[in-house]
């Protein structure tokens, strides 16, 4: 995981450093962390090269946490990439086969009209079937990871608050008990 100082020295990020290194993009908040998780996973799955750079740049308009987005691009690495591409190819084949069966064929028609198929192939460097599968996989994984990380964040904060309330209650009880003990001793002396 690159540090903030290393990112300042990176020649690709240096022109954008004043934006990427804003402090609010580096804080861990309940909104920025799930956004960073979703962006990092999407960039990690879809983008074949320069994933960290793309995730950091996407974090700007979405106000996502830059370190989280950059770290989660490592979801794809030399070990996991072949499995991700195999699954994306399988998923793309299934989705496009279902698209052919329907009379409207919304995926194929939309991609041919907008030339989205060429863009997908250029973006991912893969064939249309695999590229379509990568985008579908990234969309689902990003949405699920956003929801899971938002829920996990709330759960973690809730536990911290409950623990703090319990400790405050225990301190208050000890103080009451000590005060009652001192009061009882004072009455006993009288």
C-alpha positions in Angstrom: 0.0 0.0 0.0 1.6 3.3 -1.1 1.9 6.0 1.6 0.7 9.5 1.0 4.3 10.7 0.6 5.0 8.0 -2.0 2.0 9.1 -4.0 3.2 12.7 -3.9 6.4 11.6 -5.5 4.8 9.4 -8.1 5.3 11.0 -11.5 1.8 10.0 -12.8 0.0 11.4 -9.8 2.1 14.5 -9.3 0.0 16.7 -11.7 -3.1 15.8 -9.8 -1.5 15.6 -6.3 -3.3 18.7 -5.0 -6.6 17.0 -5.6 -5.7 13.4 -4.8 -4.0 14.2 -1.6 -6.8 16.3 -0.1 -7.2 15.3 3.5 -10.9 14.4 3.2 -10.1 11.7 0.7 -7.7 10.0 3.2 -10.1 10.0 6.2 -11.9 6.8 7.1 -15.6 7.7 7.3 -18.8 5.7 7.0 -19.4 7.1 3.5 -15.9 7.2 2.1 -14.8 3.7 3.0 -17.6 1.8 1.2 -17.2 4.0 -1.8 -13.4 3.3 -1.8 -14.2 -0.5 -1.5 -16.5 -0.4 -4.4 -14.2 1.7 -6.6 -11.2 -0.4 -5.8 -12.9 -3.7 -6.6 -14.4 -2.3 -9.9 -11.0 -0.9 -11.0 -9.2 -4.1 -9.9 -11.5 -6.3 -12.0 -12.0 -4.2 -15.1 -8.7 -2.3 -15.6 -5.8 -4.6 -16.6 -3.0 -2.1 -16.0 -2.6 1.0 -13.8 -5.4 0.0 -11.5 -4.2 2.0 -8.5 -3.9 5.1 -10.6 -7.4 4.7 -12.0 -8.9 3.9 -8.6 -7.2 7.0 -7.1 -8.5 9.2 -9.9 -12.0 7.7 -9.6 -11.9 8.4 -5.9 -11.9 12.2 -6.6 -15.4 12.7 -8.1 -16.9 10.1 -5.9 -15.3 11.4 -2.7 -14.1 7.9 -1.8 -11.3 6.9 0.5 -8.1 6.8 -1.7 -6.1 4.3 0.3 -9.0 1.9 0.5 -9.7 2.2 -3.2 -6.0 1.7 -4.0 -5.6 -1.3 -1.7 -8.6 -3.1 -3.0 -7.3 -3.1 -6.6 -5.1 -5.9 -5.4 -8.2 -8.2 -5.5 -6.8 -9.2 -8.8 -3.2 -10.2 -8.7 -1.1 -12.9 -10.6 -2.8 -15.6 -8.5 -6.4 -14.5 -8.8 -6.5 -13.0 -12.3 -6.7 -16.3 -14.3 -9.7 -17.3 -12.1 -11.4 -13.9 -12.5 -10.9 -13.9 -16.3 -12.2 -17.5 -16.6 -15.3 -16.7 -14.5 -15.8 -13.4 -16.5 -15.6 -15.4 -19.8 -18.1 -17.9 -18.5 -20.4 -15.1 -17.2 -20.2 -13.2 -20.4 -21.0 -16.3 -22.4 -24.0 -17.0 -20.3 -25.3 -13.4 -20.4 -24.8 -13.0 -24.1 -26.3 -16.4 -24.8 -29.4 -15.4 -22.8 -29.4 -12.1 -24.8 -29.5 -14.1 -28.1 -32.5 -16.1 -26.9 -34.6 -13.0 -26.2 -36.4 -11.3 -29.2 -35.2 -7.9 -28.2 -31.6 -8.7 -27.5 -31.0 -5.6 -25.4 -27.3 -6.1 -24.7 -26.3 -6.8 -28.3 -28.5 -4.1 -29.8 -27.3 -1.5 -27.3 -23.6 -2.4 -27.8 -23.8 -2.3 -31.6 -25.7 1.0 -31.7 -23.3 2.8 -29.3 -20.1 0.9 -30.2 -19.8 0.0 -26.5 -18.5 -3.4 -27.5 -15.4 -1.8 -29.1 -14.9 0.4 -26.0 -15.2 -2.7 -23.7 -12.6 -4.5 -25.7 -10.3 -1.5 -25.7 -10.7 -0.9 -21.9 -10.1 -4.5 -20.8 -7.9 -5.7 -23.6 -10.0 -8.8 -23.9 -12.6 -10.2 -26.3 -16.2 -9.0 -26.1 -17.4 -12.0 -24.2 -14.7 -11.7 -21.5 -15.0 -7.9 -21.4 -18.8 -8.0 -21.0 -18.3 -10.6 -18.2 -15.7 -8.4 -16.5 -18.0 -5.4 -16.5 -21.0 -7.5 -15.2 -18.8 -9.2 -12.5 -17.3 -5.8 -11.5 -20.8 -4.3 -11.2 -22.1 -7.0 -9.1 -19.0 -7.3 -6.9 -18.8 -3.6 -6.4 -22.4 -3.3 -5.4 -22.3 -6.2 -3.0 -19.0 -5.0 -1.5 -20.4 -1.5 -1.0 -23.4 -2.9 0.9 -21.3 -5.3 3.0 -18.6 -2.7 3.9 -21.3 -0.1 4.8 -23.0 -2.7 7.0 -19.7 -3.8 8.5 -18.8 -0.1 9.2 -22.1 0.4 11.0 -21.7 -2.8 13.0 -18.2 -1.9 14.1 -19.2 1.7 15.1 -22.2 0.3 16.9 -20.0 -2.1 18.9 -17.6 0.7 19.8 -20.5 2.8 21.0 -22.0 0.0 23.1 -18.6 -0.7 24.7 -18.2 3.0 25.5 -21.6 3.2 27.0 -21.0 0.1 29.1 -17.7 1.4 30.3 -19.3 4.8 31.2 -22.1 3.0 33.0 -19.6 0.9 35.0 -17.6 4.0 36.0 -20.8 5.7 37.1 -21.8 2.6 39.2 -18.3 2.5 40.8 -18.5 6.2 41.5 -21.9 5.8 43.1 -20.8 2.8 45.1 -17.7 4.7 46.3 -19.8 7.7 47.2 -22.3 5.6 49.1 -19.4 3.9 50.9 -17.8 7.2 51.9 -21.2 8.5 52.9 -21.9 5.4 55.1 -18.5 5.8 56.8 -19.2 9.5 57.5 -22.5 8.6 59.1 -20.8 5.9 61.1 -18.3 8.4 62.5 -21.1 10.7 63.7 
